[in-house]
Every structure is written in structure tokens, then in C-alpha cells.
Amino acid sequence: MLNLSSQNVRLNVSASDKHQAIRLVAEGLVANGNVAAGYETGMLARETQTSTFLGNGIAIPHGTLDTRHLVQNTGVQVLQFPNGVEWGEGNTAYVVIGIAAKSDEHLDLLRQLTAILGDEQVVETLAKTQDLDQFITLLSGKSQLPPLSQDLISLNIQSDSLLTLSAINAAALQEKGYANQTFVSDVISHAPLSLGNNLYVIDSAKGNLANGIAVARNPQGKTLITVAATDNSLQPQLAKLTKTAFRQQLTIAPTEKILTLLQGEAAAQAVSSEQHFANASPEVTGEFEATFTIKNEHGLHARPSAVLVNEVKKYNATIQVQNVDRESPLVSAKSLMKIVALGVQKGHRLRFVATGEQAQQALDGIGAAIANGLGE
């Protein structure tokens, strides 16, 4: 998760053009000890090679290989421009994220950022909000956290103490970014509410960062549910706790069953539908596919990603791609943001799935472009 604070995030900034915006970002990186003086030159040089505009009002200026030695500590500098900055080719950037990274750490940073910034509603809020805490929460991806996960379920805790169960749940929620220390302190200082059937629940009005449900249970079935909530979207799950049979199941169910119970049938049906489509034969789907290995020394950073997207856009076909080595879902190969979000490193395999009039031609062209190094 990105390490963001008032030190590397500035709201309501203005700049006359992208060059001034990049200089402001570089100044912040220098001031925070991320880079040495001179890194700005590499950022401006990178911009002449290929635009760092990702889409959705976001630009990610960063240095070149020639200035990588100036990076002292991996990090970002984020500036919000509510009035926008012209970034060339008719594009306007409202959030500019300067990146400084050693080695290929920038690929992980890019993957984190683009996964978050693919949500247009999130980006729209980032462009306009004057609430620093809200900005940081959105950009760090805390609002994107799944409300339920195996990481938030702790079973067979060898203790009969509700305080112990509460501390375990609160710590899990804090560690994963759902709550802060204020939440933890408040939760463990209050007694949970008994719902009956050996099930207890607790929450707090303080320190909530994202919606999440943590479950802790001892071998005798004493179960505590701790809730972190920033809005009312968890109400459907919490409403189930009023049913006796549901409470009884939670006190004996294994981890997978607990997730199913709290997620409901809709999630299970979605998985079933996805698996059915995945099992369909090429004759049924009319798809062509091919897998290529990326040989670029520094993976698919912004420049080779842009070359790949430009190649894909040449063809009258619907083309999706996934990073086989990261087991990512299929995404549009015509979106620069989605390509960068795949976090492709040297040696990773990309699987392309194409349909349409020029599907096979597209795969042939993509394969040739990758073999030729995507402009590098």
C-alpha cells in the first residue's frame, strides 16, 4: 500500500503548463529525500520520449534510466490541480503523481496506482476534494479493500477472553488498512454486544478507514465479529446476524464457509458464471488467443506499454490481456492504465484473447511488436 501523508500530498496546486507541474513534483521529491537534485531533468526528458498521461485525468511523470542513480528512497509526490494542467494531445491532468523508484520498484508502484485510478468515480473525487484525509484514503486504495477476506478471519484462538478476541480482530483490521489506532483503542476499551448463540459483535464510531468485517473464534465456538465501516454498505451482511440459524452456523463454520455466509449467494453465482464462461470452447466463443513472454529488461513501464497499446489499437478487434504470472484477470489491451496495472516484469507471460474481424492479425502484430522490444 502506498505511504501517503501531508508531506508528499498537496492539494489545490496550480501550474501554467505540464513543465511547471513536473518541476513542482520534482521539488517535492527532493525536499522529501526521495531523489537528489537533477532528477527533474530526467523527468522532463522522459516526457519528450513518451507522454506520461495515463488517462482519467492522471499523469505519472518519472525519470529515465540515466537519472535512476539519483533516486535515494523509493516514493511518490502527489499534486492535485483542480483547474487542470494541459498535458498534450488534448489531455488534461488533474492529479499528477511523480514517481521515484530504485531498480524495477516503479512497476509495483505503477501497478498499485493504476489499479486504484481505473475507477472514474474515485478519480473525479481526487480531482476536486479539499479533504486531505479523504484524498489519501482514496489514493492509497483503502476504500478499495474487500470487506471480507481470509486475512480477517482468525479461528481456533486459544482463549476464552472476549478482550483477546477483540484485540486480534482490531489488530487485523488495522494491519490491513481498515482502521487506525484510534479504532483499536476504542474497540478494546468497550465490551462487545452479545447477540446470543455464543456470538458477539463490536464496532466503533472512531478511526474507520474502510469497510471490513473481522471474525475471531475460539475452539469452543465463542465468536466475535468486529466491524469497521465508513458507510452503510455492510448493512446487508450485518442484517443476517439477527437470524438464529445464521449465528449458529458462524460459530462452527470453517473459514471458507464463513466467507460464503457473509458474502451471500450473489458472489457465489458470479464465480459460477465466470467459471462457466472460462470453460467454454473456442468454437463456442469465437476467440483466438496467444501467449508471449516479455523480454524488456525493465518490464512494461509507461513507454513500452504505450507502444503496445498503440499496436493493439491498429486492429478491428476486441482484445483482452492478462498477466499469467500474476494470475491477473483479463483486461482491455487498449487501455494504457490497465496495461500498466498488470505490473509486467521481464520474463512475465502475457496471454492475449482476441475476437473480431482482425483477431488473428492482431495477435500476429502484437507478437511481432513484443519480439521487437516494444520500442526499446
Secondary structure as GFF3:
##gff-version 3
##sequence-region A 1 376
A	DSSP	beta_strand	9	10	.	.	.	ID=ss1
A	DSSP	alpha_helix	18	31	.	.	.	ID=ss2
A	DSSP	alpha_helix	39	49	.	.	.	ID=ss3
A	DSSP	beta_strand	53	55	.	.	.	ID=ss4
A	DSSP	beta_strand	58	59	.	.	.	ID=ss5
A	DSSP	three_ten_helix	65	70	.	.	.	ID=ss6
A	DSSP	beta_strand	75	86	.	.	.	ID=ss7
A	DSSP	beta_strand	92	100	.	.	.	ID=ss8
A	DSSP	alpha_helix	105	117	.	.	.	ID=ss9
A	DSSP	alpha_helix	120	128	.	.	.	ID=ss10
A	DSSP	alpha_helix	132	139	.	.	.	ID=ss11
A	DSSP	three_ten_helix	142	144	.	.	.	ID=ss12
A	DSSP	three_ten_helix	150	152	.	.	.	ID=ss13
A	DSSP	beta_strand	153	154	.	.	.	ID=ss14
A	DSSP	alpha_helix	162	175	.	.	.	ID=ss15
A	DSSP	alpha_helix	181	188	.	.	.	ID=ss16
A	DSSP	beta_strand	193	196	.	.	.	ID=ss17
A	DSSP	beta_strand	199	203	.	.	.	ID=ss18
A	DSSP	beta_strand	212	217	.	.	.	ID=ss19
A	DSSP	beta_strand	223	228	.	.	.	ID=ss20
A	DSSP	alpha_helix	235	239	.	.	.	ID=ss21
A	DSSP	three_ten_helix	240	242	.	.	.	ID=ss22
A	DSSP	alpha_helix	244	250	.	.	.	ID=ss23
A	DSSP	alpha_helix	255	263	.	.	.	ID=ss24
A	DSSP	alpha_helix	265	278	.	.	.	ID=ss25
A	DSSP	alpha_helix	282	285	.	.	.	ID=ss26
A	DSSP	beta_strand	288	293	.	.	.	ID=ss27
A	DSSP	alpha_helix	302	312	.	.	.	ID=ss28
A	DSSP	beta_strand	318	323	.	.	.	ID=ss29
A	DSSP	three_ten_helix	324	326	.	.	.	ID=ss30
A	DSSP	beta_strand	331	332	.	.	.	ID=ss31
A	DSSP	alpha_helix	336	341	.	.	.	ID=ss32
A	DSSP	beta_strand	349	355	.	.	.	ID=ss33
A	DSSP	alpha_helix	359	371	.	.	.	ID=ss34
###
